[in-house]
Amino acid sequence: MEYKSFDDLIKKVQNLDSMKKVAVVSAQDEHTLEAVFKAKKDNIVEPILIGNKKKIIEILSGLHESVLEESIINVESDSEAAEKAVELINENKADFIMKGKIQTADLLRAVVNKENGLRTGKVMSHIVIHEIPTYHKLLAVTDGGMMMYPSLDEKKQIIENAVSTFLALGYENPKVAVLAAVETVNPKMQESVDADMLKKLNIKGEIKNCIVEGPISYDLTMSKESASIKGFVSPVTGEADIIVVPNITVGNILGKSLVYSAGAKMAGFIVGAKVPIVLTSRGSTSEEKYLSLALSASAVK
């Protein structure tokens, strides 16, 4: 199975037996609530709103929305909101978490708490999925939001996180492109060396349930024609599901280029914790938040 668009993904979530419950941390944010209640109306999520109850109700009133009183949990601070969301996950009362009007560091502090957080022993990485007008299916980019300069082992875990997400979405054997500026190994370009090692680990069966290609340049990843001209043969060319970037700068620039210059839609969340964590930026649109909710709901295991 593969998805051509976010509409395909949304239909998949709507066909689930029950809506997933999302714990919204510091929910007193208009764009967040707008996205959450659109997702609620579309039978994607059931929200649990944590934060300043008075402000939440005021915003909902302005949006002409309402929710049962027991679906709003009043807390005194952002840190308490984050801790409450983690508690709900650990008690199986919520399926995933969404960031509202809270600093990322404050939310993650509760998530990574050694005593009662949501760590699994893996690295936590950020995955963004794009719907690009010029590409025939959804395309993921990782990691442009969490891991700054990942080591070889961390890149292996980033791939495993992304593949695990795609398996949860219903994919059987996603195709992974490990990007570099070239498609040959150059000892002076560490990203090409790492990409080659990751491909070898995949061939050995140490990275499972996917096809890893690398090093591979962006043009060969996206275009079968370019690959053919250069004589590069791989099942990943023109068919990639997941792009793994060498560092956070490349991931950030590539993601924003696709959105602002190529007209792509995007949705993103953190993987590697016990549950997906929707962690959109302050500048994210309501649509991006909505799509991120749909993506996360579909990736809940």
N, C-alpha and C positions, 0 to 999 in steps of 0.2 A: 504494500500500500504506500502511496505517496500523495501529498496534497498539492493541488495546483494553485490554491488560493486560500486566504483566511476564511472565506465563505465556506469552503469545504471543511475546514477545521471547526468552525462554529456549528455546522450541521452535525458533526460528530459528537460534540459536547451536548447538544440539545437532544440527542438520541440516547444519552445515558439514562440509566434507571432513576437516578435522583440527582438533584443539583448539588454541587460541591459547596461547602461552607467556607467562606473567606473571612479571616479575621483582619479587619482594616485598622491599622495602628495610627493613632492620632487622626481620626477620621474627619476632623473639622476642617476640611478642605473642599472647596466647591468643585474643582475639576475632578477630584478623586470620587466624590459622591455622585457626580453626574455620570461618570463611567460605570461606577458600581451599580447604580440603579438602572442604567440601560442594560447592563448584563443581567440584572435581576428580571427585568421585563422580558428579556429574550430567553429566559429559562436556562441561564448559564451558571449563575451563582446565587447563593443565599447569604446575605451579608450579616456579619456580627460587627457592629461599630464600636470601637473602643476610643475613648477620648473625653473631651469636654462636652458633656451631654447637652448643656444649654446651647453652645455654639453649633453643635451638630443639628439639633432640632431647628434652630434659626435658619441654617443653610438649607435643610430639607424643605422647610416652609417656602423659602424663596424659589426652590426648584419644583414646588408643588408635588412633593413626594412625602410619604410617611412610612413609618415602620413600627412594628410592635415595640412597646416600651422595653421588654426583656431582651430585645435585639441591640440595645444600646447599653454599653457598660461605662459608667462614669469613673474616670480616674483623675488624679490631681496633677500628673506630670507625664511627659513623653516617655521617660524611662519606665514608669509604672505601666504605661500603655503597652510598651514593647514586652515587658515581662509578662503581662496578662495574656498577650497573644501567644507567646511561647507556652505558657501554662495550658491554654486551650488546645494547642496542638498535642502536647504531651498527654492530655486527658481525653484525646480523640473527640473533642467537641468542635474542632475546626479542621479543615483539610489542607489549607495553605494560608499564607500571609501576604498582605499587601501594605506597602508603605503609604502613609498619608502625609500629614504635615509634621514630619519629624526628620531630624538630621539622620542621614544614613548611618553614621557612626553610632548613634544612640540605639538604633534598631539592631544593628549587627552585634553590639555589645551583649545584648540579651540573647541573641541567636547563638553566639559562640561561647556563652558561659559554660565553664567546665562542669559545674554541678548539675544544672538542669536545662542546658541549652539544647540546640538541635543539630549539633555536629554528628557526623557519621564516621569520622576517621579519614574521610577523603578531603581533598581541597575543595573549597567552594569557588565556583567559577560563574561567569556571566555569559549567558547565551542570548543572542538576538536573532529572531527569525524575520526575514524580509519577504515581502511580496513585490517583485520587481517587474515592471511592465514588459521588459525585454527578455525575461527569463521564464521558462515554461513551468516552473514549480517553485514552491517555497524554498528559501535558501537561508541557512543559519550561518552566523559569524560568531566565533568565540576565540579568545576572550578579550573584549574591548572595554570591560568595566570593573574587573576585580583584580586579576593577577597581572602585575606590572611587567615583570621580566621573568617569566616562568622558566624553570630548569627543565631538563629533558624529562625527568620523572613527573614534574608538575604538568608538562604538556601531555604526557601519557594520561594523567588523570583528567585533564581538561577534555581530551578526546572521549574518555570513558564516560564522563558526565554527560557530554552531548549525545553520545550514542545511546546511553541509557534513557535519555529524554525522548529520542526518536523511537526507540523500541516501545516506550510507553504510549507514544502517539499512534502506534500501529505499524511502523516500518519494520521490515524484516532484516535488511542488510544495508544500512545507509552508506553512502559513498562519501569519503572524507578526503578533502584536499588540504595538505599541509603546505601553506604558502611560503615562497621565497622569491627573491628577485630573478632567480634563474631556475632551470629545471635539471641542473647538474650539480653534483657535490663540489663545493669549493671550500677547502679547509680554512680560508680566511673569512668565510661567511658562516657563522655558527648556526644560523637558522637553517641553512642547507644541510649541514651535518646532522642536526637534530631531526630534520624531516626524514632524512635517509634512515636514521636509526629507528624512527617511529614506524616507517614502512616495514623495516625488517622485523620489528617486534610484532607487527600485525601478521606477517607471513609465518612467523614462528608460533602464532596462536596466543601470544601474550597480550595482545589487544584484540578482543573478540567481537563477533557479531557485526562486523563492518568491513569495508574495503578501504584501506589507507593508501593514498598516493602522495609521494613527496620525495625530494623537493619538486614543487610545481609552481610555475608562475601564474599570475591571475588570468592572463589572456588564454593560456592553455586550459585552465580550469573552466572557464566560461564558454569557450568556443571550440567546437570540434574541428572547424575549418582551420583555425590557427594551429591546432595540434597536428592536423594532417599536413599542413605546409611545412612544419618543423620536423615531421616524421616522429612525433611523440605518440606512442600507442598506450592507451590506458582506458579502462572502463569508466574512469572518473571524469575524463574530459567531456565538457558539455553536459554532464549529468550529475555534478556534485550536489549533495544534500547539505554538507557541512564544510565550512571553510575554517581552518585553524590558522590564526595569525601568529607571528612570532612574538609580538608584545602588545601591550595595551594601547600604545600610540597608533600602531597600524590598525588595530581593531576599531579604535575610536574614529579615526579619519575615514576608513573604508565605510563604516556604518553611516556616518554623517554624509559622506559623498553619495551613497546610494539614496538616502532620503532627500537631501537638498538639491542634488544635481540630476538624479535619475528618476525621481518621482516615486521612490519605493515607499510602501507602508512598512511599519515595523512594530514588533512586539518583543519584549524581553523580560527575563527574570533570572534569578540566581538558582543554580542547581548545585547539588552536592551536599545539601543539608537534608534533614529528614523529609522536608516538604518543599515545594517551590516557594520562592519569595519574590513577589512582584516588586521591583525596585526601580521604578521609572524616575527620571530626573525632574527637577522642578519645572523645567521648560517643556515637558511632555504635554502633548495635546490630550484632550479627553478621548479621542479615537485611539491613540497609542495605549493609553491606560486600559481602555475597553478591550482592545485586542490582546493586551498582555494578560488580562484576566481570563479571556477565552483560552489562550495558549496554556496558561498555568493550570486551569481547570481540566484541560484535556490531558495534561501531563501528570496529574496526580495518580499515584500507583495504588 
